[in-house]
Amino acid sequence: MKLLEALENDVGLTLVCKSCGKHQPAYVHLMIEKHGPDMDLTEALKLTRCFFCNGQGDLTVIISNVE
């Protein structure tokens, strides 16, 4: 799934850091600003850092609001 598709379909994403265990929302609109609308969601998540411990690419994704 591309980032733009995730945004348009209002896919709710929560990220859980494997290092510190904290939950954080995935701000898809900010990922689009940084990586562009055509980047694959899984690739963008590999580049996303944990807000709390700054770990990169070690996030588990919880998906909600999928139609």
Buried (B, 14 or more C-beta within 10 A) or exposed (E): EBBBBBBEEEBBBBBBBEEEEEEBEBBBEEBBEEBEBEBBBEEBBEEBBBBEEEBEEBBEEEEEEEE
